[in-house]
Amino acid sequence: MKSEPWLIQPLLMKFPHTMNDGKTPASDSSAFPWKRLMARMAVWFLLAVVIFFGVIVWWCANEVAQPGRRPIHAGASAFFDGTAKAGYSVETFTSSQGVPALLCTPEVVGVFSPRAGLIRQQLGERGVEIPASGKIVGTIVILHGRGGMKEDYLAVAERFCAVGFRCLILDLPGHGGNPGKFTTYGVLEAPMVLECYQEAAGEYGFSGDPCMLFGQSMGGSVAVYTAALPESPFRSMVVVSSFDSLRTVIGKKTDSLLGLALGGLVEATANHVYGWRTGVKFSEIRPCDEAAKIHIPSLLVHGDDDNFVTAESGKLLFDALPDEDKKQWLIIPGGNHNNVLITDYPLYSTIAEWFLESAMDDTVSKKTRLPDLMPQ
């Protein structure tokens, strides 16, 4: 039977590789471009990996440089509204470089707030001489942690004002109302902090008073850099939950999240991206190197359950301080990176005692150790 062309042609078009037309071998696999497809898939895969890696690196560098500004916490308004009852007043101040600050000044009050009353009670139980209500014996510059802002520390200032300290709380770059875009954890901030303090002291007339530094986490690193300045006027320093080297902190985080190989690669690359954006590589942010220049009484505080900045990192910073008789290491039982200031440990009265002794000591030296409340 003779095949009809109108039957064969559709079959040849539909199944071109199943029928041999005498010209194209039925087994010729090159008709479908497998190699080209695999090459394209490999290119797209590599491109996706590069993009994914770049996103991680950029996110890491950006988190270190710009933690993100947030609005004032709703609860902060209560501190502004109730300052008269709490025994202090609040004024806003802005330095010539645009650094916003809050100046909290002790005021005479008949009955102290619960927070203020507790710190005075604890100091009294230790036999510490407490300034009368409204009396000012010195100024504390308060430096907030990463992601924080000056208003977060009004509750801290309330306690210190109750025992005779004026408090100047700053917004650091990349936070609150500070016009600076990036934070460099003290490398570039230290002169800015000192200038803000000096300008406020000149405007409000307390340039001759004893002055101290208090910093938490990132603010602790800034405090160390500030205290290490040759022209630093600060008599003593308290650093809470801070670190010896920023690269150590970041490296541990990237390794735990991504593994040693990928984490190390991300950290090394992000180091250069951070340096390109801020002008300072985070491998260059080493408060431990600055600590070696500091010769004022320094109390370093760390929680024993801090998984963000380990106590080992804080202890290395402490060890870098040169004068054994002017420094003390304090571990807070049950304290982590976020709750170290609000555990059951009487930390505020311990810090206040440290500052009070420094403020009253014209020789600017630590003559006695703090009492046995301090675990080793």
C-alpha positions in Angstrom: 0.0 0.0 0.0 1.4 3.3 -1.0 1.6 5.9 1.8 -0.1 9.1 1.4 2.0 12.2 1.9 -0.7 14.0 3.8 -0.4 11.3 6.5 3.4 11.2 6.8 4.2 14.9 6.9 2.3 15.6 10.2 4.1 12.7 11.8 7.5 13.9 10.7 6.8 17.3 12.1 5.5 16.0 15.4 8.2 13.3 16.0 11.3 14.5 14.1 13.7 12.3 16.1 11.7 9.1 16.0 11.7 8.6 12.3 14.7 8.3 10.1 14.4 10.4 7.0 17.7 9.2 5.7 19.5 12.4 6.5 19.3 12.8 10.3 20.2 9.7 12.4 17.5 8.7 14.8 20.0 8.5 17.7 21.5 12.0 17.2 21.3 13.5 20.7 22.9 16.8 19.6 19.6 17.9 18.3 18.6 19.0 21.9 21.1 21.5 23.3 21.8 19.8 26.7 25.3 21.2 27.1 24.1 24.7 26.4 21.2 24.3 28.9 23.5 23.1 31.6 25.9 25.9 31.0 23.1 28.5 31.2 21.9 26.9 34.4 25.4 27.0 35.9 25.7 30.7 35.0 22.3 31.5 36.6 23.2 29.4 39.7 26.5 31.2 40.1 24.8 34.6 39.6 22.2 33.7 42.3 25.0 32.7 44.7 26.9 36.0 44.0 23.7 38.0 44.6 22.9 36.1 47.7 26.4 36.6 49.1 26.3 40.3 48.2 23.0 40.7 50.0 24.3 39.1 53.1 27.6 41.1 53.1 25.7 44.4 52.5 23.2 43.5 55.3 26.0 42.7 57.7 28.0 45.9 57.0 24.8 48.0 57.1 23.7 46.5 60.5 27.1 47.4 61.9 27.2 50.9 60.4 23.5 51.9 60.6 21.5 49.9 63.1 18.4 51.8 62.2 16.7 54.8 63.9 13.5 54.4 65.7 10.9 56.7 67.2 10.9 57.6 70.9 9.4 54.9 73.0 5.9 55.8 74.2 7.0 55.3 77.8 9.6 58.0 77.6 7.0 60.7 77.8 6.4 59.7 81.4 9.9 60.7 82.3 9.5 64.1 80.8 6.1 64.7 82.4 7.1 63.5 85.9 10.6 64.9 86.3 9.6 67.4 89.0 8.3 64.5 91.2 11.4 62.4 90.4 13.8 65.1 91.5 15.4 66.4 88.3 14.7 68.7 85.4 15.4 68.0 81.7 16.6 70.5 79.1 17.5 69.9 75.5 20.9 70.9 74.2 22.5 70.7 70.7 26.3 71.0 70.2 27.8 73.0 67.3 28.3 69.8 65.4 24.6 69.1 65.7 24.8 66.4 68.5 21.5 66.3 70.3 21.6 65.8 74.1 19.4 65.9 77.2 20.8 67.7 80.3 19.2 66.2 83.5 19.8 68.4 86.5 19.1 67.4 90.2 16.3 69.4 91.8 15.2 69.6 95.5 12.4 67.2 96.2 10.6 66.2 99.4 9.9 62.6 98.5 12.0 60.7 96.0 10.5 58.5 93.3 10.7 54.7 93.9 13.8 54.4 91.7 15.5 57.3 93.3 14.6 56.3 96.8 15.9 52.8 96.3 19.4 53.8 95.2 19.7 56.2 98.1 18.5 53.5 100.5 21.1 51.0 99.2 23.9 53.6 99.4 22.8 54.4 103.0 22.9 50.8 103.9 26.5 50.7 102.7 27.5 53.7 104.8 28.1 55.9 101.8 27.6 59.6 102.4 24.8 60.8 100.1 24.5 64.4 98.9 21.3 66.2 100.0 18.4 66.4 97.6 19.2 68.8 94.8 23.0 69.1 95.6 25.3 68.5 92.6 28.7 66.9 93.0 29.6 66.1 89.4 28.5 65.4 85.9 28.0 62.0 84.2 28.1 61.8 80.4 25.9 58.8 79.4 26.4 57.0 76.1 23.8 54.6 74.9 24.1 51.2 73.2 23.6 50.2 69.6 20.1 50.8 68.4 19.3 53.0 71.4 18.8 56.7 71.9 19.2 59.3 74.6 15.6 59.1 75.8 16.1 55.4 76.7 18.4 56.5 79.5 16.2 58.9 81.3 15.5 56.2 83.9 19.2 55.8 84.4 19.7 59.6 84.8 16.8 59.6 87.3 18.8 57.4 89.6 22.1 59.2 89.3 20.4 62.6 89.7 19.0 61.4 93.0 22.5 61.0 94.4 24.0 64.3 93.2 25.0 63.9 89.6 24.0 66.0 86.7 23.6 63.8 83.6 24.3 64.7 79.9 22.8 62.0 77.6 23.9 62.1 73.9 22.5 60.7 70.7 25.4 59.0 68.9 25.8 59.0 65.1 23.3 56.8 63.3 20.9 57.0 66.2 18.1 59.3 67.5 18.4 62.8 66.2 22.1 62.8 65.5 22.8 63.9 61.9 25.7 61.5 61.5 24.8 58.6 59.2 27.2 55.9 60.5 28.6 54.7 63.8 32.2 53.8 64.2 32.0 52.8 67.9 34.2 55.6 69.2 36.9 56.0 66.6 35.3 59.1 65.1 32.8 59.8 67.9 35.2 60.5 70.7 36.2 64.1 69.8 32.5 64.8 69.1 31.5 63.5 72.6 34.2 65.6 74.3 33.2 68.7 72.4 29.5 68.3 73.2 30.4 67.9 76.9 32.6 71.0 76.9 30.1 73.1 75.1 27.3 72.1 77.5 29.6 72.7 80.5 30.4 76.2 79.2 26.8 77.1 78.4 25.4 75.8 81.7 28.4 76.7 83.9 29.7 73.4 85.2 33.0 73.2 83.4 34.9 73.1 86.7 32.9 70.2 88.2 34.2 66.6 88.3 33.0 64.7 85.3 32.6 60.9 84.6 31.7 58.6 81.7 29.1 55.9 81.6 28.6 53.8 78.5 26.8 50.6 77.6 27.7 48.2 74.8 28.5 50.4 71.8 28.4 53.3 74.2 31.0 51.6 76.3 33.4 51.4 73.4 32.8 55.1 72.7 33.5 55.9 76.4 36.8 54.1 76.2 37.9 56.0 73.1 36.8 59.3 74.7 38.6 58.6 78.0 41.7 57.8 76.0 41.9 61.2 74.4 44.9 63.2 75.6 42.7 66.1 76.6 40.1 64.0 78.3 38.9 65.7 81.6 37.0 62.7 82.9 37.8 61.4 86.4 36.4 57.9 86.2 34.5 55.6 83.9 32.0 52.8 84.0 31.6 50.5 81.0 28.7 48.0 80.8 28.6 45.0 78.4 31.3 46.2 76.0 34.0 44.4 74.0 37.7 44.4 73.3 37.5 44.2 69.5 34.4 44.7 67.3 35.8 42.2 64.7 35.7 39.5 67.4 32.1 40.1 68.1 31.1 40.2 64.5 33.2 37.1 63.6 31.6 35.0 66.3 28.1 36.0 65.0 28.8 35.3 61.4 30.5 32.0 62.2 27.5 30.8 64.4 25.0 31.8 61.7 26.8 30.7 58.5 29.6 28.3 59.6 33.3 28.9 59.8 34.0 29.0 56.0 31.1 31.1 54.7 31.0 33.1 58.0 34.6 34.0 57.7 34.3 35.0 54.1 31.2 37.2 54.8 32.9 38.9 57.8 36.1 39.6 55.8 34.2 41.1 52.9 31.8 43.1 55.1 34.9 44.5 56.8 35.9 46.2 53.5 32.4 47.3 52.7 32.0 48.8 56.2 35.4 50.6 55.7 34.3 51.9 52.3 31.1 53.3 53.8 32.4 54.8 57.0 36.1 55.4 56.4 37.0 52.9 59.2 37.2 49.2 58.9 35.6 47.4 61.8 38.8 45.4 62.2 40.3 48.7 63.2 37.8 49.2 66.1 39.7 47.9 69.0 38.8 49.5 72.4 41.4 47.3 74.0 44.2 49.3 72.3 42.7 52.5 73.6 42.2 51.1 77.1 46.0 50.8 77.5 46.1 54.6 77.5 43.6 55.1 80.3 44.7 55.9 83.8 41.5 56.7 85.6 39.4 54.5 87.9 37.4 52.2 85.6 34.6 49.8 86.6 33.8 47.2 83.9 30.5 45.4 84.3 29.3 42.3 82.4 26.5 39.8 82.6 27.5 36.2 83.0 24.8 35.1 80.5 25.6 37.6 77.8 25.5 35.7 74.5 25.8 38.7 72.2 29.0 40.2 73.7 30.6 37.4 75.8 32.0 38.1 79.2 35.4 36.8 77.8 35.4 39.8 75.4 34.6 42.2 78.2 37.3 40.7 80.4 39.9 41.2 77.6 39.0 44.9 77.6 39.3 45.0 81.3 42.7 43.3 81.2 43.9 45.9 78.7 43.5 48.7 81.4 47.0 49.3 82.8 46.5 50.2 86.5 45.5 47.3 88.8 44.6 49.6 91.7 42.3 51.8 89.5 40.1 49.2 87.9 37.6 46.6 88.9 35.8 43.8 87.1 32.2 43.0 88.0 30.1 40.0 86.9 26.3 40.3 87.2 24.7 36.9 87.9 21.9 36.1 85.4 22.7 39.2 83.4 22.4 39.1 79.6 23.1 41.8 77.1 19.7 43.4 77.4 18.8 43.0 81.1 22.1 43.6 82.8 20.9 47.0 84.1 17.7 45.6 85.6 18.5 42.4 87.4 18.1 42.0 91.2 21.7 42.9 91.7 22.1 46.5 93.2 24.1 47.7 90.2 23.0 51.3 90.2 24.1 51.9 93.8 27.4 50.1 93.1 28.0 52.4 90.1 27.0 55.4 92.1 29.4 54.6 94.9 32.2 54.3 92.3 31.3 57.7 90.8 30.8 59.4 94.2 34.2 58.3 95.4 35.8 59.6 92.2 34.0 62.9 92.5 35.1 63.4 96.1 38.7 62.3 95.5 40.9 65.3 94.5 43.8 63.0 93.9 41.8 61.1 91.2 42.9 57.7 92.5 40.9 54.7 93.7 41.9 54.2 97.3 39.6 51.4 98.3 37.9 48.4 96.7 34.2 48.2 96.5 32.5 45.9 99.1 31.9 42.2 99.0 28.7 42.7 97.0 30.9 42.2 94.0 31.3 38.5 92.9 34.5 37.5 91.2 
